[in-house]
Amino acid sequence: MPKPTLDADTILTRATPMTGQHTHEIQPFGHLVRMPIALSEHTCKESVDNLNQLLADTVTLRDLYKKHHWQVAGPTFYQLHLLFDKPMTSRTSWSMPSRSAFNCSAG
């Protein structure tokens, strides 16, 4: 059975982003939830700030790997393609703990 063809207007309508969506905020950014752990509030906040920076840096590095993975060209294409692909396929190198793994977190 052949697939139905779509005209350009239908495709553009489906590809249009849905804007103006609102949802319930789970936890405001920068807000710490006090949990019964043996860390002072200052230490907890400092740890959260460091973890947020580490998360941002890791996501940026992952995106740079993805970018360069697909922009490789030339005689060493295959070797570089594999080199950039290796960290992306390694589960342990890019896996990040969920926020629920930490006893204190900031949005």
The first five atom37 places (N, CA, C, CB, O) and aatype in JSON, in Angstrom:
{
  "aatype": [12, 14, 11, 14, 16, 10, 3, 0, 3, 16, 9, 10, 16, 1, 0, 16, 14, 12, 16, 7, 5, 8, 16, 8, 6, 9, 5, 14, 13, 7, 8, 10, 19, 1, 12, 14, 9, 0, 10, 15, 6, 8, 16, 4, 11, 6, 15, 19, 3, 2, 10, 2, 5, 10, 10, 0, 3, 16, 19, 16, 10, 1, 3, 10, 18, 11, 11, 8, 8, 17, 5, 19, 0, 7, 14, 16, 13, 18, 5, 10, 8, 10, 10, 13, 3, 11, 14, 12, 16, 15, 1, 16, 15, 17, 15, 12, 14, 15, 1, 15, 0, 13, 2, 4, 15, 0, 7],
  "atom_mask": [
    [1, 1, 1, 1, 1],
    [1, 1, 1, 1, 1],
    [1, 1, 1, 1, 1],
    [1, 1, 1, 1, 1],
    [1, 1, 1, 1, 1],
    [1, 1, 1, 1, 1],
    [1, 1, 1, 1, 1],
    [1, 1, 1, 1, 1],
    [1, 1, 1, 1, 1],
    [1, 1, 1, 1, 1],
    [1, 1, 1, 1, 1],
    [1, 1, 1, 1, 1],
    [1, 1, 1, 1, 1],
    [1, 1, 1, 1, 1],
    [1, 1, 1, 1, 1],
    [1, 1, 1, 1, 1],
    [1, 1, 1, 1, 1],
    [1, 1, 1, 1, 1],
    [1, 1, 1, 1, 1],
    [1, 1, 1, 0, 1],
    [1, 1, 1, 1, 1],
    [1, 1, 1, 1, 1],
    [1, 1, 1, 1, 1],
    [1, 1, 1, 1, 1],
    [1, 1, 1, 1, 1],
    [1, 1, 1, 1, 1],
    [1, 1, 1, 1, 1],
    [1, 1, 1, 1, 1],
    [1, 1, 1, 1, 1],
    [1, 1, 1, 0, 1],
    [1, 1, 1, 1, 1],
    [1, 1, 1, 1, 1],
    [1, 1, 1, 1, 1],
    [1, 1, 1, 1, 1],
    [1, 1, 1, 1, 1],
    [1, 1, 1, 1, 1],
    [1, 1, 1, 1, 1],
    [1, 1, 1, 1, 1],
    [1, 1, 1, 1, 1],
    [1, 1, 1, 1, 1],
    [1, 1, 1, 1, 1],
    [1, 1, 1, 1, 1],
    [1, 1, 1, 1, 1],
    [1, 1, 1, 1, 1],
    [1, 1, 1, 1, 1],
    [1, 1, 1, 1, 1],
    [1, 1, 1, 1, 1],
    [1, 1, 1, 1, 1],
    [1, 1, 1, 1, 1],
    [1, 1, 1, 1, 1],
    [1, 1, 1, 1, 1],
    [1, 1, 1, 1, 1],
    [1, 1, 1, 1, 1],
    [1, 1, 1, 1, 1],
    [1, 1, 1, 1, 1],
    [1, 1, 1, 1, 1],
    [1, 1, 1, 1, 1],
    [1, 1, 1, 1, 1],
    [1, 1, 1, 1, 1],
    [1, 1, 1, 1, 1],
    [1, 1, 1, 1, 1],
    [1, 1, 1, 1, 1],
    [1, 1, 1, 1, 1],
    [1, 1, 1, 1, 1],
    [1, 1, 1, 1, 1],
    [1, 1, 1, 1, 1],
    [1, 1, 1, 1, 1],
    [1, 1, 1, 1, 1],
    [1, 1, 1, 1, 1],
    [1, 1, 1, 1, 1],
    [1, 1, 1, 1, 1],
    [1, 1, 1, 1, 1],
    [1, 1, 1, 1, 1],
    [1, 1, 1, 0, 1],
    [1, 1, 1, 1, 1],
    [1, 1, 1, 1, 1],
    [1, 1, 1, 1, 1],
    [1, 1, 1, 1, 1],
    [1, 1, 1, 1, 1],
    [1, 1, 1, 1, 1],
    [1, 1, 1, 1, 1],
    [1, 1, 1, 1, 1],
    [1, 1, 1, 1, 1],
    [1, 1, 1, 1, 1],
    [1, 1, 1, 1, 1],
    [1, 1, 1, 1, 1],
    [1, 1, 1, 1, 1],
    [1, 1, 1, 1, 1],
    [1, 1, 1, 1, 1],
    [1, 1, 1, 1, 1],
    [1, 1, 1, 1, 1],
    [1, 1, 1, 1, 1],
    [1, 1, 1, 1, 1],
    [1, 1, 1, 1, 1],
    [1, 1, 1, 1, 1],
    [1, 1, 1, 1, 1],
    [1, 1, 1, 1, 1],
    [1, 1, 1, 1, 1],
    [1, 1, 1, 1, 1],
    [1, 1, 1, 1, 1],
    [1, 1, 1, 1, 1],
    [1, 1, 1, 1, 1],
    [1, 1, 1, 1, 1],
    [1, 1, 1, 1, 1],
    [1, 1, 1, 1, 1],
    [1, 1, 1, 1, 1],
    [1, 1, 1, 0, 1]
  ],
  "atom_positions": [
    [[0.85, -1.17, 0.0], [0.0, 0.0, 0.0], [0.9, 1.24, 0.0], [-0.97, 0.0, 1.23], [1.72, 1.39, 0.91]],
    [[0.78, 2.12, -0.97], [1.64, 3.31, -1.04], [1.3, 4.31, 0.04], [1.52, 3.97, -2.42], [0.15, 4.43, 0.49]],
    [[2.33, 5.02, 0.45], [2.13, 6.07, 1.45], [1.45, 7.27, 0.81], [3.47, 6.49, 2.1], [1.75, 7.61, -0.34]],
    [[0.54, 7.93, 1.54], [-0.09, 9.12, 0.97], [0.93, 10.26, 0.89], [-1.33, 9.55, 1.8], [1.77, 10.41, 1.78]],
    [[0.85, 11.04, -0.16], [1.76, 12.17, -0.3], [1.14, 13.39, 0.38], [2.06, 12.48, -1.8], [-0.08, 13.55, 0.43]],
    [[2.01, 14.23, 0.91], [1.56, 15.43, 1.61], [1.97, 16.65, 0.81], [2.14, 15.49, 3.04], [3.04, 16.69, 0.21]],
    [[1.1, 17.64, 0.8], [1.48, 18.88, 0.12], [2.33, 19.75, 1.05], [0.21, 19.65, -0.35], [2.41, 19.48, 2.25]],
    [[2.95, 20.79, 0.51], [3.87, 21.63, 1.26], [3.19, 22.31, 2.44], [4.48, 22.68, 0.35], [3.8, 22.45, 3.5]],
    [[1.94, 22.73, 2.29], [1.24, 23.41, 3.39], [1.02, 22.48, 4.57], [-0.11, 23.94, 2.91], [1.16, 22.9, 5.72]],
    [[0.69, 21.23, 4.31], [0.5, 20.25, 5.38], [1.81, 20.0, 6.11], [-0.06, 18.93, 4.82], [1.84, 19.91, 7.34]],
    [[2.89, 19.89, 5.35], [4.21, 19.66, 5.96], [4.61, 20.85, 6.82], [5.28, 19.4, 4.88], [5.1, 20.66, 7.94]],
    [[4.41, 22.06, 6.32], [4.75, 23.26, 7.1], [3.9, 23.37, 8.36], [4.58, 24.52, 6.25], [4.41, 23.78, 9.4]],
    [[2.64, 23.01, 8.27], [1.77, 23.06, 9.45], [2.24, 22.07, 10.5], [0.3, 22.76, 9.05], [2.26, 22.4, 11.69]],
    [[2.63, 20.89, 10.09], [3.12, 19.88, 11.04], [4.46, 20.26, 11.64], [3.23, 18.52, 10.36], [4.76, 19.89, 12.78]],
    [[5.28, 21.01, 10.88], [6.61, 21.37, 11.34], [6.64, 22.65, 12.17], [7.53, 21.51, 10.17], [7.67, 23.0, 12.73]],
    [[5.52, 23.36, 12.24], [5.46, 24.6, 12.99], [5.56, 24.31, 14.49], [4.16, 25.38, 12.68], [4.82, 23.47, 15.0]],
    [[6.48, 24.99, 15.2], [6.6, 24.73, 16.63], [5.37, 25.2, 17.4], [7.85, 25.42, 17.19], [4.72, 26.18, 17.02]],
    [[5.06, 24.5, 18.46], [3.95, 24.9, 19.32], [4.49, 25.87, 20.36], [3.27, 23.65, 20.0], [5.27, 25.48, 21.23]],
    [[4.08, 27.11, 20.28], [4.56, 28.13, 21.21], [3.48, 28.46, 22.22], [5.0, 29.39, 20.46], [2.31, 28.09, 22.05]],
    [[3.87, 29.15, 23.27], [2.9, 29.58, 24.27], [2.47, 28.48, 25.23], [0.0, 0.0, 0.0], [1.46, 28.61, 25.91]],
    [[3.22, 27.4, 25.27], [2.87, 26.32, 26.18], [3.35, 26.65, 27.59], [3.47, 24.98, 25.7], [4.43, 27.22, 27.76]],
    [[2.57, 26.31, 28.57], [2.94, 26.56, 29.96], [2.72, 25.28, 30.75], [2.11, 27.73, 30.57], [1.81, 24.5, 30.48]],
    [[3.58, 25.07, 31.73], [3.45, 23.9, 32.59], [3.78, 24.29, 34.02], [4.37, 22.75, 32.1], [4.33, 25.36, 34.27]],
    [[3.45, 23.44, 34.92], [3.72, 23.67, 36.34], [5.22, 23.61, 36.6], [2.96, 22.65, 37.21], [5.88, 22.66, 36.17]],
    [[5.76, 24.59, 37.3], [7.17, 24.59, 37.64], [7.39, 23.67, 38.84], [7.67, 26.04, 37.96], [6.79, 23.86, 39.9]],
    [[8.23, 22.68, 38.67], [8.48, 21.7, 39.72], [9.31, 22.31, 40.85], [9.18, 20.47, 39.15], [8.98, 22.16, 42.02]],
    [[10.39, 22.99, 40.47], [11.27, 23.6, 41.45], [11.92, 24.81, 40.79], [12.34, 22.59, 41.99], [12.54, 24.67, 39.74]],
    [[11.79, 25.99, 41.39], [12.41, 27.17, 40.79], [13.92, 27.03, 40.72], [12.03, 28.44, 41.58], [14.55, 26.45, 41.6]],
    [[14.51, 27.59, 39.65], [15.96, 27.52, 39.49], [16.63, 28.25, 40.65], [16.4, 28.14, 38.13], [16.21, 29.34, 41.04]],
    [[17.66, 27.64, 41.2], [18.41, 28.23, 42.3], [17.82, 27.99, 43.67], [0.0, 0.0, 0.0], [18.4, 28.41, 44.67]],
    [[16.67, 27.31, 43.75], [16.01, 27.04, 45.02], [16.49, 25.7, 45.56], [14.45, 27.05, 44.86], [16.4, 24.68, 44.87]],
    [[17.0, 25.69, 46.77], [17.45, 24.45, 47.39], [16.36, 23.87, 48.27], [18.72, 24.69, 48.21], [15.7, 24.59, 49.03]],
    [[16.17, 22.59, 48.16], [15.24, 21.88, 49.04], [16.06, 21.26, 50.16], [14.41, 20.8, 48.25], [16.94, 20.44, 49.9]],
    [[15.78, 21.65, 51.37], [16.53, 21.12, 52.51], [16.15, 19.68, 52.76], [16.28, 21.97, 53.78], [14.97, 19.33, 52.89]],
    [[17.17, 18.85, 52.82], [16.98, 17.43, 53.09], [17.79, 17.08, 54.33], [17.41, 16.55, 51.86], [18.75, 17.77, 54.65]],
    [[17.41, 16.02, 55.03], [18.13, 15.66, 56.25], [19.47, 14.99, 55.94], [17.26, 14.73, 57.12], [19.62, 13.77, 56.06]],
    [[20.44, 15.81, 55.55], [21.79, 15.3, 55.29], [22.77, 16.08, 56.15], [22.16, 15.4, 53.77], [22.42, 17.11, 56.73]],
    [[23.98, 15.6, 56.22], [24.97, 16.19, 57.13], [25.79, 17.3, 56.46], [25.91, 15.12, 57.64], [26.97, 17.46, 56.76]],
    [[25.19, 18.05, 55.57], [25.87, 19.17, 54.92], [25.22, 20.48, 55.35], [25.84, 19.03, 53.38], [24.0, 20.57, 55.48]],
    [[26.05, 21.48, 55.55], [25.48, 22.79, 55.87], [24.82, 23.35, 54.61], [26.58, 23.77, 56.41], [25.08, 22.88, 53.51]],
    [[23.99, 24.34, 54.79], [23.3, 24.94, 53.64], [24.3, 25.55, 52.66], [22.31, 26.02, 54.12], [24.12, 25.43, 51.45]],
    [[25.35, 26.19, 53.18], [26.37, 26.78, 52.32], [27.09, 25.7, 51.49], [27.4, 27.56, 53.18], [27.3, 25.88, 50.29]],
    [[27.45, 24.6, 52.13], [28.13, 23.5, 51.45], [27.22, 22.88, 50.39], [28.59, 22.43, 52.45], [27.66, 22.55, 49.29]],
    [[25.97, 22.72, 50.74], [24.99, 22.15, 49.8], [24.84, 23.05, 48.58], [23.62, 21.95, 50.5], [24.85, 22.57, 47.44]],
    [[24.71, 24.37, 48.8], [24.56, 25.31, 47.69], [25.81, 25.3, 46.81], [24.29, 26.72, 48.21], [25.7, 25.33, 45.59]],
    [[26.97, 25.27, 47.42], [28.22, 25.25, 46.67], [28.32, 23.97, 45.84], [29.42, 25.37, 47.62], [28.77, 24.01, 44.69]],
    [[27.92, 22.84, 46.41], [27.95, 21.57, 45.69], [26.99, 21.6, 44.5], [27.6, 20.41, 46.63], [27.33, 21.12, 43.42]],
    [[25.81, 22.15, 44.7], [24.82, 22.24, 43.63], [25.34, 23.14, 42.51], [23.48, 22.77, 44.17], [25.2, 22.8, 41.33]],
    [[25.93, 24.26, 42.86], [26.49, 25.16, 41.84], [27.58, 24.45, 41.03], [27.07, 26.43, 42.5], [27.62, 24.57, 39.81]],
    [[28.46, 23.72, 41.72], [29.52, 22.98, 41.03], [28.96, 21.88, 40.14], [30.48, 22.38, 42.05], [29.44, 21.68, 39.02]],
    [[27.94, 21.16, 40.63], [27.33, 20.1, 39.82], [26.61, 20.67, 38.61], [26.35, 19.28, 40.68], [26.66, 20.08, 37.53]],
    [[25.92, 21.81, 38.76], [25.26, 22.44, 37.62], [26.28, 22.87, 36.57], [24.44, 23.64, 38.08], [26.03, 22.71, 35.38]],
    [[27.41, 23.41, 37.0], [28.46, 23.81, 36.05], [29.05, 22.6, 35.35], [29.58, 24.6, 36.77], [29.29, 22.63, 34.14]],
    [[29.28, 21.53, 36.1], [29.79, 20.3, 35.51], [28.82, 19.72, 34.49], [30.08, 19.27, 36.61], [29.23, 19.27, 33.42]],
    [[27.54, 19.75, 34.81], [26.52, 19.27, 33.88], [26.52, 20.1, 32.61], [25.12, 19.31, 34.55], [26.48, 19.55, 31.51]],
    [[26.56, 21.43, 32.74], [26.58, 22.31, 31.57], [27.82, 22.06, 30.72], [26.52, 23.79, 32.0], [27.73, 22.0, 29.49]],
    [[28.97, 21.91, 31.35], [30.21, 21.65, 30.63], [30.16, 20.31, 29.9], [31.41, 21.69, 31.59], [30.63, 20.2, 28.77]],
    [[29.6, 19.29, 30.55], [29.52, 17.96, 29.96], [28.59, 17.96, 28.75], [29.03, 16.95, 30.99], [28.91, 17.35, 27.73]],
    [[27.46, 18.64, 28.85], [26.53, 18.72, 27.73], [27.17, 19.47, 26.57], [25.2, 19.41, 28.16], [27.01, 19.09, 25.41]],
    [[27.9, 20.55, 26.86], [28.59, 21.3, 25.81], [29.64, 20.44, 25.12], [29.25, 22.56, 26.4], [29.73, 20.44, 23.9]],
    [[30.43, 19.72, 25.9], [31.44, 18.84, 25.32], [30.81, 17.75, 24.46], [32.29, 18.21, 26.43], [31.31, 17.44, 23.38]],
    [[29.71, 17.17, 24.94], [29.0, 16.16, 24.16], [28.52, 16.74, 22.83], [27.81, 15.6, 24.96], [28.64, 16.09, 21.79]],
    [[27.97, 17.95, 22.87], [27.49, 18.58, 21.64], [28.62, 18.9, 20.68], [26.72, 19.84, 21.97], [28.45, 18.79, 19.46]],
    [[29.78, 19.3, 21.2], [30.93, 19.54, 20.34], [31.4, 18.25, 19.67], [32.08, 20.17, 21.14], [31.77, 18.25, 18.5]],
    [[31.4, 17.15, 20.42], [31.75, 15.86, 19.84], [30.78, 15.51, 18.71], [31.75, 14.75, 20.91], [31.2, 15.08, 17.64]],
    [[29.49, 15.71, 18.96], [28.49, 15.42, 17.93], [28.74, 16.26, 16.68], [27.06, 15.67, 18.46], [28.71, 15.75, 15.56]],
    [[28.98, 17.55, 16.89], [29.2, 18.47, 15.77], [30.39, 18.01, 14.93], [29.42, 19.9, 16.29], [30.28, 17.87, 13.71]],
    [[31.52, 17.77, 15.59], [32.72, 17.4, 14.85], [32.63, 15.99, 14.27], [33.93, 17.52, 15.74], [33.28, 15.69, 13.27]],
    [[31.84, 15.15, 14.9], [31.63, 13.8, 14.4], [31.03, 13.85, 13.0], [30.71, 13.01, 15.35], [31.4, 13.04, 12.15]],
    [[30.11, 14.79, 12.76], [29.43, 14.87, 11.46], [30.09, 15.83, 10.49], [28.0, 15.28, 11.67], [29.7, 15.87, 9.32]],
    [[31.09, 16.6, 10.92], [31.73, 17.55, 10.01], [33.12, 17.1, 9.57], [31.83, 18.91, 10.68], [33.89, 17.9, 9.04]],
    [[33.45, 15.85, 9.77], [34.75, 15.32, 9.37], [34.73, 15.09, 7.86], [35.08, 14.0, 10.13], [33.75, 14.58, 7.31]],
    [[35.83, 15.46, 7.19], [35.96, 15.24, 5.75], [37.43, 15.0, 5.43], [35.4, 16.44, 4.92], [38.3, 15.33, 6.24]],
    [[37.69, 14.45, 4.27], [39.06, 14.28, 3.82], [39.56, 12.86, 3.92], [0.0, 0.0, 0.0], [38.8, 11.93, 4.2]],
    [[40.86, 12.69, 3.67], [41.43, 11.34, 3.61], [41.42, 10.59, 4.95], [42.85, 11.41, 3.11], [41.46, 9.36, 4.97]],
    [[41.35, 11.32, 6.05], [41.33, 10.65, 7.36], [39.91, 10.58, 7.93], [42.25, 11.38, 8.35], [39.71, 10.41, 9.14]],
    [[38.92, 10.71, 7.03], [37.52, 10.72, 7.46], [37.19, 9.54, 8.36], [36.6, 10.72, 6.26], [36.67, 9.73, 9.46]],
    [[37.48, 8.34, 7.9], [37.04, 7.16, 8.64], [37.66, 7.1, 10.03], [37.39, 5.9, 7.86], [36.97, 6.82, 11.01]],
    [[38.97, 7.36, 10.13], [39.65, 7.3, 11.42], [39.11, 8.37, 12.37], [41.16, 7.47, 11.23], [38.88, 8.1, 13.55]],
    [[38.92, 9.6, 11.87], [38.4, 10.67, 12.73], [36.95, 10.42, 13.1], [38.53, 12.03, 12.04], [36.52, 10.7, 14.22]],
    [[36.19, 9.89, 12.14], [34.79, 9.58, 12.42], [34.69, 8.58, 13.57], [34.1, 9.0, 11.15], [33.87, 8.74, 14.47]],
    [[35.53, 7.56, 13.54], [35.55, 6.58, 14.63], [36.05, 7.19, 15.93], [36.43, 5.39, 14.25], [35.53, 6.88, 17.0]],
    [[37.06, 8.07, 15.83], [37.6, 8.71, 17.03], [36.53, 9.54, 17.74], [38.78, 9.6, 16.67], [36.39, 9.45, 18.96]],
    [[35.77, 10.34, 16.98], [34.73, 11.16, 17.59], [33.53, 10.33, 18.01], [34.29, 12.24, 16.62], [32.79, 10.72, 18.91]],
    [[33.33, 9.2, 17.36], [32.19, 8.35, 17.67], [32.4, 7.56, 18.96], [31.92, 7.39, 16.53], [31.43, 7.24, 19.65]],
    [[33.65, 7.26, 19.3], [33.93, 6.41, 20.46], [33.36, 6.96, 21.77], [35.41, 6.23, 20.61], [32.67, 6.22, 22.47]],
    [[33.62, 8.23, 22.15], [33.04, 8.72, 23.4], [31.51, 8.77, 23.36], [33.58, 10.11, 23.71], [30.86, 8.63, 24.4]],
    [[30.94, 8.98, 22.18], [29.48, 9.06, 22.08], [28.82, 7.71, 22.3], [29.08, 9.62, 20.72], [27.69, 7.64, 22.78]],
    [[29.52, 6.64, 21.95], [28.91, 5.31, 22.1], [29.21, 4.68, 23.45], [29.38, 4.4, 21.0], [28.6, 3.67, 23.82]],
    [[30.14, 5.26, 24.19], [30.47, 4.72, 25.5], [29.43, 5.19, 26.51], [31.89, 5.16, 25.93], [29.35, 6.38, 26.81]],
    [[28.65, 4.29, 27.03], [27.58, 4.65, 27.97], [28.12, 5.29, 29.24], [26.76, 3.42, 28.33], [27.54, 6.24, 29.76]],
    [[29.22, 4.76, 29.75], [29.71, 5.24, 31.04], [30.32, 6.63, 30.95], [30.73, 4.28, 31.61], [30.26, 7.38, 31.92]],
    [[30.9, 6.99, 29.81], [31.57, 8.29, 29.75], [30.59, 9.45, 29.7], [32.48, 8.34, 28.54], [30.94, 10.56, 30.1]],
    [[29.35, 9.23, 29.22], [28.41, 10.34, 29.1], [27.2, 10.19, 30.01], [27.95, 10.46, 27.68], [26.34, 11.08, 30.03]],
    [[27.11, 9.11, 30.76], [25.93, 8.95, 31.61], [26.03, 9.92, 32.79], [25.8, 7.49, 32.11], [27.07, 10.03, 33.43]],
    [[24.94, 10.59, 33.05], [24.9, 11.55, 34.14], [23.83, 11.11, 35.12], [24.62, 13.0, 33.62], [22.76, 10.66, 34.71]],
    [[24.1, 11.22, 36.4], [23.09, 10.81, 37.37], [21.89, 11.73, 37.31], [23.67, 10.8, 38.79], [22.01, 12.92, 36.99]],
    [[20.74, 11.19, 37.61], [19.56, 12.03, 37.64], [19.6, 12.93, 38.86], [18.27, 11.17, 37.64], [20.31, 12.64, 39.83]],
    [[18.84, 14.0, 38.82], [18.83, 14.92, 39.95], [18.34, 14.24, 41.21], [17.97, 16.14, 39.64], [18.71, 14.63, 42.32]],
    [[17.5, 13.23, 41.06], [16.98, 12.55, 42.25], [18.06, 11.73, 42.94], [15.8, 11.65, 41.87], [17.87, 11.29, 44.07]],
    [[19.21, 11.53, 42.27], [20.3, 10.79, 42.9], [20.99, 11.63, 43.97], [21.32, 10.35, 41.85], [21.7, 11.09, 44.83]],
    [[20.79, 12.93, 43.94], [21.39, 13.82, 44.9], [20.37, 14.2, 45.96], [21.95, 15.06, 44.22], [19.19, 14.33, 45.67]],
    [[20.83, 14.39, 47.19], [19.91, 14.77, 48.25], [19.58, 16.25, 48.25], [20.49, 14.38, 49.58], [18.57, 16.66, 48.82]],
    [[20.41, 17.06, 47.62], [20.07, 18.47, 47.5], [20.34, 18.87, 46.05], [20.9, 19.36, 48.51], [21.36, 18.5, 45.48]],
    [[19.43, 19.62, 45.47], [19.61, 20.01, 44.07], [18.95, 21.35, 43.84], [19.03, 18.94, 43.12], [18.04, 21.76, 44.55]],
    [[19.44, 22.0, 42.83], [18.84, 23.27, 42.4], [18.39, 23.11, 40.97], [19.84, 24.46, 42.54], [19.0, 22.37, 40.19]],
    [[17.31, 23.81, 40.63], [16.76, 23.75, 39.29], [17.74, 24.18, 38.31], [0.0, 0.0, 0.0], [17.45, 24.2, 37.11]]
  ]
}
